Amino acid sequence: MRTLMKTTVLLSFFLVLMGCKEEVKPEIAQNIPQEVFAVDGITINDPKTVENLSLFILTGKEKVIGKNYNTLSEAMERKQVTVKETGSVNELAIDNNSSDYVFIHSGDIVKGGKQDRTISYDVIIPPNTKDIPLESFCVEQGRWQQRADEQVVAFSTNTKMLSSRDLKLAAKHENNQGKVWSKVSEQKEYLNEKLSLRKGYDVDVAANESNSSLQLALESDELKKSRDSIYEKLKDLIDTPDAIGYAYAINGEIYGVEVYNNKQLFADLWDKILESVIVEAISKEGEEAEAEKSKKEVLVYMEAVKANDKKTSKILNKATKFRTIKNEKGNIVFSTEDLEKQKWIHKSYMKVDTSATAQHENGLLNTRLRIEN
């Protein structure tokens, strides 16, 4: 009897152990950590895809703390700054009449003056400063006079930015006005084609009082309707804790990565940024697509440029230094430094189509040789 009881107790104990073991299995499986993809303290998060656009939010700790920047949009809306004509297509000037720092994002478009312009580089404008030069490119070919009731000596607003990778590279990397005009025209043609297919009727984003203006094309009601439907599904990504940047892919191809060292600056720029990448995605709709990119592929894209690759730098003003690092495969990192903080404030990772660049350079060479002969 005693032996039977002992056997029963041991069997019960064994069954309990077996039961416990089975219960913890799912719990252990659920706690297996996912692989983290990060570089320099910046973590790449899972993408959110809407139609042909995928956005990866980047998270991390900001390092430029305790210094607020007003965006150019905010500063112009509040009449804190005046962006002025200088008589040169490729240079404007700005007065900062406030006690705040103003951050101008490369690709920002200013509307008005003699021609709408885009600003070539990120620039930090210190408080209470006058006639700070801004390198610029025209994004409205042909006009050199007042438009409607706008001021001709100054610019009225900044609500848009360049919405094409090729346009950004033409202005910031190639410094080529002819290429900028060509890419403005190209994007408007793409938008007309893609929007017409979407709507089922002919759309012309350039049907306005200045049909060469990129700014007015980006204000098109037909474009806004298509853009807003995508915007509503992506706008809340900015609420991701510690969001400091993003990577984006269109049709499965990585188009760029942007990182900001100040969270509030990124948040303040978000609406304008998101609109620009959505417009670019619309202009590429229906093109051949690759497999969706992974977080690991974004990491590889960010790590393509090495510390010993070719470097250049230039001082833009007393508050801003612009740096470029590039390798032979066409990978580039543009970096903007706040000279007062001695820290970078914005990094942009892009890639040049080296075959297209070579063809363009060969075309220029052949043209020059024909002229000389």
VEXMITI-325234 format. One line per field, with one value per residue (C-alpha): residue in three letters; x, y, z; residue number from 1. Coordinates in pm, 1 decimal, padded with zeros to 6 digits. Each point is the difference from the previous one (the first is absolute). Example, Ala and Ser with C-alpha at 12.3 -4.5 7.8 and 13.67 -1.06 7.14 Angstrom:
BEGIN
code: [ala  ser]
X: [01230.0  00137.0]
Y: [-00450.0  00344.0]
Z: [00780.0  -00066.0]
pos: [1  2]
! end
This chain:
BEGIN
code: [met  arg  thr  leu  met  lys  thr  thr  val  leu  leu  ser  phe  phe  leu  val  leu  met  gly  cys  lys  glu  glu  val  lys  pro  glu  ile  ala  gln  asn  ile  pro  gln  glu  val  phe  ala  val  asp  gly  ile  thr  ile  asn  asp  pro  lys  thr  val  glu  asn  leu  ser  leu  phe  ile  leu  thr  gly  lys  glu  lys  val  ile  gly  lys  asn  tyr  asn  thr  leu  ser  glu  ala  met  glu  arg  lys  gln  val  thr  val  lys  glu  thr  gly  ser  val  asn  glu  leu  ala  ile  asp  asn  asn  ser  ser  asp  tyr  val  phe  ile  his  ser  gly  asp  ile  val  lys  gly  gly  lys  gln  asp  arg  thr  ile  ser  tyr  asp  val  ile  ile  pro  pro  asn  thr  lys  asp  ile  pro  leu  glu  ser  phe  cys  val  glu  gln  gly  arg  trp  gln  gln  arg  ala  asp  glu  gln  val  val  ala  phe  ser  thr  asn  thr  lys  met  leu  ser  ser  arg  asp  leu  lys  leu  ala  ala  lys  his  glu  asn  asn  gln  gly  lys  val  trp  ser  lys  val  ser  glu  gln  lys  glu  tyr  leu  asn  glu  lys  leu  ser  leu  arg  lys  gly  tyr  asp  val  asp  val  ala  ala  asn  glu  ser  asn  ser  ser  leu  gln  leu  ala  leu  glu  ser  asp  glu  leu  lys  lys  ser  arg  asp  ser  ile  tyr  glu  lys  leu  lys  asp  leu  ile  asp  thr  pro  asp  ala  ile  gly  tyr  ala  tyr  ala  ile  asn  gly  glu  ile  tyr  gly  val  glu  val  tyr  asn  asn  lys  gln  leu  phe  ala  asp  leu  trp  asp  lys  ile  leu  glu  ser  val  ile  val  glu  ala  ile  ser  lys  glu  gly  glu  glu  ala  glu  ala  glu  lys  ser  lys  lys  glu  val  leu  val  tyr  met  glu  ala  val  lys  ala  asn  asp  lys  lys  thr  ser  lys  ile  leu  asn  lys  ala  thr  lys  phe  arg  thr  ile  lys  asn  glu  lys  gly  asn  ile  val  phe  ser  thr  glu  asp  leu  glu  lys  gln  lys  trp  ile  his  lys  ser  tyr  met  lys  val  asp  thr  ser  ala  thr  ala  gln  his  glu  asn  gly  leu  leu  asn  thr  arg  leu  arg  ile  glu  asn]
X: [00000.0  00279.8  00183.9  -00313.0  -00047.5  00363.7  -00030.1  -00317.5  00164.9  00304.3  -00220.0  -00204.8  00316.8  00132.5  -00325.6  00009.1  00353.3  -00103.6  -00296.5  00219.5  00243.5  -00275.7  -00138.8  00330.3  00081.5  -00222.4  00115.1  00365.6  -00072.9  -00174.6  00299.7  00255.0  00150.9  -00023.2  00319.9  00059.6  00132.4  00180.3  00293.1  00161.0  -00279.4  -00273.2  -00249.9  -00185.1  -00360.6  -00242.0  -00136.1  -00354.2  -00101.7  -00280.3  -00032.6  00353.9  00153.5  00169.2  00112.1  00241.2  00004.7  00343.7  00022.9  00279.1  00116.7  00038.6  00335.2  -00078.4  -00202.6  -00097.1  -00001.1  -00322.2  -00015.4  -00291.6  -00056.1  00000.4  -00376.5  -00068.9  00234.0  -00149.8  -00356.2  00076.9  00181.9  00316.9  00216.7  00012.8  00134.2  00110.1  00103.7  00360.4  -00016.8  00162.3  -00190.7  00232.0  00027.0  -00260.5  00040.3  -00183.7  -00053.4  -00083.8  -00182.5  -00072.8  00188.8  -00039.2  00221.7  -00153.7  00073.1  -00035.4  -00024.0  00175.1  -00266.4  -00230.0  -00187.8  -00068.3  -00294.1  -00010.8  00275.6  00102.6  00004.6  -00082.3  00326.1  00123.2  00273.0  00299.4  00128.1  -00116.2  00079.7  -00028.3  -00078.3  00106.4  -00228.6  -00006.1  00213.7  -00025.9  00079.8  00109.4  00059.7  -00199.1  00115.0  -00304.0  -00130.6  -00296.3  -00291.3  -00207.9  00155.1  -00063.7  -00164.3  00207.5  -00273.7  -00282.0  -00264.6  -00357.4  00000.6  00315.8  00300.5  00270.1  00287.7  -00071.2  -00166.7  -00329.9  -00009.0  00175.9  -00252.5  00166.3  00335.7  00156.1  -00185.0  00243.7  00328.2  00143.8  -00098.8  00164.0  00323.3  -00004.1  -00019.4  00204.5  00259.6  00033.6  -00069.7  -00144.5  -00276.5  -00069.9  -00040.9  -00234.8  -00224.8  00009.4  -00100.1  -00278.6  -00148.1  00046.6  -00179.4  -00297.7  -00030.0  00011.5  -00265.5  -00228.9  00031.2  -00049.6  -00280.7  -00184.3  00015.7  -00122.3  -00289.8  -00104.9  00016.6  00272.7  00175.4  00241.7  00170.6  00160.5  -00334.3  00046.3  00122.7  00362.7  00015.6  00375.1  -00031.6  00065.1  -00154.4  -00331.6  -00001.0  00041.2  -00300.0  -00223.2  -00340.4  00011.8  00338.1  -00116.8  -00295.3  00219.5  00274.2  -00235.3  -00146.8  00349.6  00103.6  -00282.0  00132.2  00358.8  -00015.5  -00006.8  00341.0  00150.3  -00151.1  00242.4  00196.2  00349.4  -00061.6  00298.7  -00017.1  -00123.8  00100.4  -00227.5  -00034.9  -00209.7  -00088.5  00237.0  00301.8  00158.7  -00010.4  00162.0  00050.8  -00030.7  00106.9  -00039.8  00190.0  -00285.6  -00337.9  -00207.6  00156.2  -00089.3  -00355.8  -00039.6  00121.4  -00205.4  -00307.4  00208.2  00230.5  -00287.0  -00176.1  00319.1  00064.4  -00365.8  00013.4  00316.5  -00169.2  -00302.7  00232.1  00154.5  -00327.5  -00039.1  00371.3  00172.4  00028.9  00268.7  -00059.2  -00075.3  00313.3  00083.1  00144.8  00330.1  00014.0  -00059.5  00289.1  00227.8  -00102.3  00094.3  00333.0  00109.8  00210.3  00315.4  00204.1  00289.8  -00210.9  00037.0  -00092.6  -00077.7  -00128.0  -00095.2  -00094.1  -00338.7  -00013.7  00122.3  -00254.5  00007.6  00248.1  -00096.4  00190.5  -00013.9  00144.3  -00024.9  00126.4  00065.1  -00331.9  -00191.9  -00103.3  -00000.2  -00051.2  -00079.0  00048.6  -00092.4  00182.8  -00110.7  00332.2  -00106.5  -00093.8  00285.3  -00241.4  -00177.8  -00367.1  -00108.7  00141.9  -00129.6  00091.8  -00048.0  00134.0  00088.6  -00064.4  00364.4  -00080.0  -00239.5  00256.8  00266.7  -00233.7  -00082.3  00370.6  00080.7  -00282.8  00142.7  00347.5  -00127.4  -00192.9  00312.1  00212.1  -00255.3  00004.4  00379.6  00028.1]
Y: [00000.0  00234.9  -00090.3  00071.4  00341.2  00086.8  -00098.6  00208.7  00307.7  -00034.0  -00043.4  00310.3  00201.6  -00115.1  00098.0  00345.7  00049.0  -00105.7  00239.0  00289.6  -00073.0  00010.1  00327.9  00189.9  -00100.1  00263.1  00265.4  -00067.7  00009.0  00336.1  00153.1  -00078.0  00343.9  00131.6  00103.5  00373.5  00193.1  00313.0  00221.3  00274.3  -00030.0  00035.5  -00287.7  -00090.4  -00095.2  -00215.1  00173.0  00113.0  -00038.2  00183.3  -00069.0  00017.3  00200.1  -00157.9  00212.4  -00120.5  00223.6  00036.7  00039.0  00107.8  00263.6  00355.2  00162.5  00364.6  00075.4  00335.1  00188.1  00055.5  00075.9  00156.3  -00147.9  00232.4  -00061.1  00114.9  00298.1  00126.7  -00049.3  00201.3  00271.1  -00067.1  -00019.3  00163.3  -00199.9  00246.9  00016.3  00104.0  00031.4  -00343.7  -00319.0  -00212.6  00211.5  00146.4  00176.5  -00031.6  00233.0  -00160.4  00265.7  -00229.6  -00125.2  -00361.9  -00225.5  -00095.1  -00329.5  -00000.7  -00352.2  -00080.7  -00020.2  00253.1  00194.7  00371.5  00137.6  00340.4  00243.8  00006.5  -00381.3  -00273.8  -00140.4  -00300.5  00033.5  -00220.0  -00084.9  -00019.0  00333.6  00113.8  00371.7  00159.6  00246.8  00368.8  -00030.9  00175.4  -00086.0  -00359.5  -00152.7  -00304.9  -00209.6  -00073.9  -00142.6  00108.8  -00246.1  00215.7  00051.7  00313.5  00242.1  00298.9  00240.0  00038.0  -00275.0  00103.0  00203.2  -00156.0  00209.7  00010.4  00095.4  -00265.1  -00337.5  -00070.1  -00358.0  -00333.0  -00284.2  -00253.6  -00165.9  -00188.4  -00325.3  -00191.7  -00172.5  00107.3  00362.0  -00004.1  -00137.4  00248.8  00290.4  -00122.6  -00222.4  00084.8  00375.9  00004.2  00249.4  -00160.7  -00339.4  00152.9  00142.4  -00333.8  -00195.3  00247.5  -00051.7  -00375.7  -00026.2  00201.5  -00230.8  -00305.7  00148.2  00080.8  -00355.2  -00176.2  00225.3  -00037.6  -00377.5  00024.8  00230.6  -00141.8  00340.2  00240.5  00186.4  00290.1  00114.5  00288.8  00156.4  00327.4  00356.8  -00118.7  -00342.1  -00036.5  00036.7  -00311.8  00171.4  00060.9  -00355.0  -00133.8  00212.7  -00171.4  -00103.9  -00330.4  -00082.6  00103.5  -00241.9  -00299.0  00108.5  00054.0  -00351.8  -00145.2  00268.5  -00091.6  -00357.2  00102.2  00328.5  -00160.3  -00166.1  00317.5  -00096.6  -00294.4  00053.0  00143.4  00043.7  00184.2  -00089.4  -00227.5  -00214.8  -00039.6  -00242.1  00036.8  -00307.5  -00197.7  00226.5  00200.7  00366.9  00156.9  00018.4  00319.7  00038.5  00303.5  00058.9  00200.9  -00174.0  00316.3  00117.3  -00330.3  00019.1  00358.4  -00098.3  -00319.9  00121.7  00157.9  -00304.0  -00247.9  00193.4  00003.9  -00377.0  -00075.9  00221.2  -00178.2  -00338.9  00109.6  00110.1  -00351.5  -00192.4  -00302.7  -00037.5  -00335.0  -00094.7  -00187.9  -00212.3  00210.1  00110.3  -00125.4  00180.4  -00177.5  00142.5  00351.2  -00060.0  -00108.6  00314.8  00218.9  -00175.8  00011.0  00315.2  -00051.7  00245.8  -00009.4  00080.4  00330.9  00301.2  00362.3  00281.5  00366.3  00270.3  00145.4  00265.4  00048.1  -00252.7  -00268.7  -00242.9  -00236.5  -00329.0  -00267.3  -00352.6  -00205.9  -00334.7  -00128.5  -00188.2  00327.1  -00024.1  00342.9  00133.1  00371.8  00135.3  00341.5  00117.0  00261.5  00178.6  00151.3  -00341.5  -00174.9  -00283.4  -00115.3  00090.6  -00180.6  -00292.1  -00103.6  -00336.3  -00022.4  -00184.2  00135.9  -00212.0  -00013.2  -00135.4  00291.3  00246.5  -00142.4  00027.3  00361.2  00089.5  -00173.8  00193.6  00329.5  -00099.1  -00093.3  00327.3  00197.6  -00189.5  00070.9  00371.0  00013.1  -00177.9]
Z: [00000.0  00098.5  -00322.2  -00205.2  00163.8  -00058.1  -00367.7  -00036.0  00153.9  -00225.9  -00306.7  00092.2  00054.3  -00337.6  -00173.6  00164.1  -00124.7  -00348.9  00014.0  00108.9  -00276.2  -00260.1  00137.3  -00018.4  -00356.6  -00168.4  00246.3  -00076.5  -00375.5  00032.4  00176.8  -00269.8  -00077.2  -00356.0  -00176.5  00035.9  -00297.8  00115.5  -00095.8  00211.9  00257.3  -00266.1  -00015.7  -00319.6  00069.4  -00201.3  -00310.9  -00062.7  -00363.0  -00177.7  -00372.0  -00145.8  00289.8  00303.8  00295.6  00269.6  00308.0  00160.8  00376.9  00232.1  00244.1  -00122.1  00070.1  -00078.6  00311.0  00144.8  -00326.9  -00189.4  -00369.8  -00178.8  -00343.7  -00299.5  -00040.4  00356.5  -00019.8  -00327.9  00122.1  00316.6  -00201.1  00199.8  -00312.0  -00340.5  -00295.6  -00267.5  -00363.9  -00067.7  -00378.3  -00039.7  -00085.9  00210.9  00313.7  00233.1  00334.5  00329.6  00295.6  00334.6  00201.1  00295.8  00303.9  -00119.8  -00208.1  -00335.3  -00175.4  -00378.7  -00142.0  -00327.2  -00268.0  00167.8  -00268.7  00046.9  -00197.5  -00168.0  -00091.5  -00364.3  -00012.5  00252.4  00139.1  00195.3  00263.6  -00081.0  00350.0  00358.7  00162.3  00362.2  00024.5  00331.5  00181.6  -00098.5  -00313.3  -00335.8  -00361.3  00059.2  -00346.3  -00111.9  -00295.9  -00213.9  -00326.5  -00207.3  -00010.4  -00235.2  -00340.7  -00200.2  00243.1  00115.6  00107.5  00250.2  00004.6  00083.8  00323.3  00147.7  00100.7  -00262.5  00233.6  00263.8  00053.7  00169.7  00129.8  00039.3  -00001.6  -00232.6  -00056.8  -00288.9  -00057.6  -00218.3  00083.2  -00335.3  00063.3  00344.8  -00145.0  -00289.4  00246.8  00295.0  -00163.2  -00369.6  00041.2  -00349.3  -00086.3  -00337.7  00167.8  00258.2  -00275.1  -00183.5  00311.6  00086.5  -00347.2  00026.4  00332.8  -00120.3  -00302.1  00227.5  00228.3  -00292.6  -00130.7  00335.7  00122.9  -00331.8  00038.2  00359.9  -00082.4  -00335.9  -00168.9  -00113.6  00280.2  -00052.6  00322.0  -00192.2  -00099.6  00189.3  -00043.4  -00023.2  -00162.8  00058.7  00379.9  00209.1  00304.0  -00177.8  -00138.4  00354.7  00103.5  -00259.0  00139.2  -00189.3  00151.0  00347.1  -00008.0  -00083.3  00238.4  00295.8  -00018.2  00052.4  00249.6  00240.5  00024.3  00074.4  00192.4  00348.1  -00048.4  00144.7  00337.4  00027.9  00327.0  -00060.8  -00375.6  -00149.9  -00367.7  -00273.9  -00295.0  -00298.6  -00288.2  -00315.8  -00204.9  00220.4  -00065.9  00282.5  -00099.2  00305.1  00375.2  00206.3  00366.1  00225.8  00324.4  00150.0  00044.5  -00001.5  -00324.4  -00166.1  00134.3  -00125.2  -00348.0  -00018.4  -00189.6  -00274.7  -00019.7  -00013.6  -00275.3  -00208.0  00016.3  -00075.1  -00310.7  -00110.7  00051.8  -00206.1  -00282.1  -00003.8  00027.6  -00226.9  -00073.3  00031.8  00367.0  00189.5  00309.9  00307.4  00180.2  00350.4  00300.9  -00066.8  -00352.8  00136.8  00242.4  -00285.1  -00192.8  00297.5  00053.7  -00365.0  00045.4  00208.4  00205.4  -00248.0  -00308.0  -00186.5  00216.0  -00081.3  00220.7  -00020.7  00249.0  -00097.9  00273.2  00355.8  00130.1  -00272.3  -00150.9  -00283.1  -00048.1  -00268.0  00007.4  -00319.7  -00125.8  -00352.7  -00008.7  00027.0  00365.0  00167.1  00351.3  00025.2  00350.8  00139.0  00313.0  00252.1  00051.8  00331.6  00138.8  -00182.5  -00084.8  -00312.9  -00021.3  -00320.2  -00199.4  -00339.9  -00155.9  -00377.8  -00301.6  -00342.3  -00307.3  -00105.7  -00347.7  -00063.1  00134.2  -00232.2  -00299.3  00089.6  00032.8  -00330.3  -00167.1  00126.9  -00120.9  -00349.2  -00024.7  00096.1  -00254.5  -00278.4  00089.0  00007.4  -00335.2]
pos: [1  2  3  4  5  6  7  8  9  10  11  12  13  14  15  16  17  18  19  20  21  22  23  24  25  26  27  28  29  30  31  32  33  34  35  36  37  38  39  40  41  42  43  44  45  46  47  48  49  50  51  52  53  54  55  56  57  58  59  60  61  62  63  64  65  66  67  68  69  70  71  72  73  74  75  76  77  78  79  80  81  82  83  84  85  86  87  88  89  90  91  92  93  94  95  96  97  98  99  100  101  102  103  104  105  106  107  108  109  110  111  112  113  114  115  116  117  118  119  120  121  122  123  124  125  126  127  128  129  130  131  132  133  134  135  136  137  138  139  140  141  142  143  144  145  146  147  148  149  150  151  152  153  154  155  156  157  158  159  160  161  162  163  164  165  166  167  168  169  170  171  172  173  174  175  176  177  178  179  180  181  182  183  184  185  186  187  188  189  190  191  192  193  194  195  196  197  198  199  200  201  202  203  204  205  206  207  208  209  210  211  212  213  214  215  216  217  218  219  220  221  222  223  224  225  226  227  228  229  230  231  232  233  234  235  236  237  238  239  240  241  242  243  244  245  246  247  248  249  250  251  252  253  254  255  256  257  258  259  260  261  262  263  264  265  266  267  268  269  270  271  272  273  274  275  276  277  278  279  280  281  282  283  284  285  286  287  288  289  290  291  292  293  294  295  296  297  298  299  300  301  302  303  304  305  306  307  308  309  310  311  312  313  314  315  316  317  318  319  320  321  322  323  324  325  326  327  328  329  330  331  332  333  334  335  336  337  338  339  340  341  342  343  344  345  346  347  348  349  350  351  352  353  354  355  356  357  358  359  360  361  362  363  364  365  366  367  368  369  370  371  372  373]
! end
